[in-house]
Amino acid sequence: MKNNKIHRVIVEDTKAVIFTGFITYETIFEYFISNHYSDMASFQLKLNSLNIITTNLVCAAKEETIYDCLIKFLIHKISVLPITDGDEYYGFFYLKDIIYFFANGEKFSVMIM
């Protein structure tokens, strides 16, 4: 998934040549937590000791349009944008927020941190 820069892998039954599902980051996390819960040593590692934190963030200003954000989602292949107000973080804007907005015709709000 990392090498191909994708977030899900299609699973198929090669004998029957049928689609059976997806493997996603979420299913991997769920498997890890469900199967390694008894070994809490893995969960005690400090985040700053691991090389897993994304520090090169793509952000959007509070005043940007939905279109501007959509372009950033597409160009950078991301699904969440931290929203800034000057030097302060205001909240997060998720790609799924756009889908809910157009599907429901309702107002949506940025998740406040």
Sequence and secondary structure as in RCSB ss.txt:
>XXXX:A:sequence
MKNNKIHRVIVEDTKAVIFTGFITYETIFEYFISNHYSDMASFQLKLNSLNIITTNLVCAAKEETIYDCLIKFLI
HKISVLPITDGDEYYGFFYLKDIIYFFANGEKFSVMIM
>XXXX:A:secstr
 TTTT SEEEEEETTTTEEEEEEEHHHHHHHHHHHHTT GGGGGS GGGSS    S   EETT  HHHHHHHHHH
HT SEEEEEETTEEEEEEEHHHHHHHHHH      EE 
